[in-house]
Amino acid sequence: MKFQPVINLIGLLLCTLSAFMLIPGFVDYILGDEDWAAFLVSSFITLFVGAGLYLSSRESNPEHLELRQAFLLTNSAWISISLFGSLPFLFSNLNLNFIDAFFESTSGITTTGSTIIPNLEQVSYGILLWRALLQWLGGIGIIVMAVAILPMLSIGGMQLFKTESYETPDKIIPRAAIFASGISIVYIVLTSTWAFMLWFAGMPIFDSITHAMTTLATGGYSTKSESLGAFNSVNIEMIIVFGMIVGSLPFIHYLSILKNGWKNLINDQQVKWFLLILFFLISIVTFNLYINGQNFFSSLRVSIFNVVSIVTGTGFGTDDFSQWGGFATTLLLILMFMGGCAGSTTCGLRMARIQVLIANAKTQVSKLLTPHAVIIPYYNKKPIPESVTESVMGFFFLYILVFIIISCLLGSLGLDFMTSLSGAASAIGNVGPGLGEMIGPNGTYAEIPNLGKLILCLGMILGRLEIFAILVMFTASFWKK
């Protein structure tokens, strides 16, 4: 396998990352915060390494990648950006060690939203903006990966969304570039729109920009330690809710709105299921809080925001939902696995896979009743290929297995049952906050042991890269010529 094309593209990505580092550095310089130097040094180091990688492999042809090269690129891109994205945290006045800086960066670029910073109000504007930028960049990277790369790699049933125009793996990079350009325009327009709406609703301009970025990316990084609860505004919360839902729908449909109108988005079965399930879950949680003594409208308000936040994997909070009682807490823990639609900025199992699993279960039940009948599962009114069903089942098994392993590893470090369980679910689902006093909505991951943070970083990357993309590299056949 030739590594030069992968090295070339990684170098290009790092050069781009170094340019983005100058934006928060400029903000800190204008505001007189000395953290501007940390961004300048970080940008120089990243540019030096990126340019070196790019120039050393400039004679390669990265437009035509082999399948194994595509796997290697996917993994290397997220890991290298997590690594170099940690430099501003490491060199800033936060006084973080490397593991803490790497954790914060990984949480940002994977749009997880877990943080080790206890008091965000004392952090420089540049650092707050860098956290938001990491999630914003991670969000668009996730979309491009989901619609242009994962279908060609046949990961976890994502081949279900393979487009007829791009059937061969050697077209991955041109296809990714085409999708990235179109989606970038949509992404920027949506982010600008939400920033304006939040500002118009009364949120300060800096907060409105950063929250718009992390909302559409379904990332959940906030500028306040109390997250959205610090603003205590119904209007702001509903704008954020709408933004989280928009970020959880297939972005490929947004590209087709000018050509085909809203038809594709409205007729997508996973969109219908997602919205119906959200409505159902909000109703259940609202009713549970109401019968336990809370005011109905207060119950409805906190249920809408926090259920949407957990299901979409955003991780914003307006209330400590770990104190809602056994039923609501258990339900929210389960919801951490769900995620939004395929082709969105969300992670988790995602609606498309859940629909395939349900369709396959219905088929199996029907075969028990009519064993001689030929019954085929359907998705979006189309037959589901057996390869897709097998791939989804394999992904589901590995997803649960990884969750169990991470939970046990965290428990072996002395963490309590709820922290271990919810921390693992939050990491692999890229949700952000867990449950309990330590990592709940009002807590941080700062007290997690360093080894536990590295385990959680691995869980975040596994969750973001759909598990198979990482595991395939540990097979002997992957490295054979």
Secondary structure, DSSP 8 states (H G I E B T S, - for coil): ---HHHHHHHHHHHHHHHHHHHHHHHHHHHHT-TTHHHHHHHHHHHHHHHHHHHHHTTTS-TTS--HHHHHHHHHHHHHHHHHHHTHHHHHSTT---HHHHHHHHHHHHTT------S-GGGS-HHHHHHHHHHHHHHHHHHHHIIIIIHHHHT-TTGGGG--TT--SGGGHHHHHHHHHHHHHHHHHHHHHHHHHHHHHTT--HHHHHHHHHHHHTT----SSTTGGGGT--HHHHHHHHHHHHHHTS-HHHHHTHHHHTTHHHHH-HHHHHHHHHHHHHHHHHHHHHHHTT--HHHHHHHHHHHHHHHHTT----SS-GGGS-HHHHHHHHHHTTT---TTSS--SS-HHHHHHHHHHHHHHHHHHHSTTS----EETTEE--HHHHHHHHHHHHHHHHHHHHHHHHHHHTT--HHHHHHHHHHHHTT----SSTTTSTT--STTS-HHHHHHHHHHHHHHHTTTHHHHGGGSHHHH--
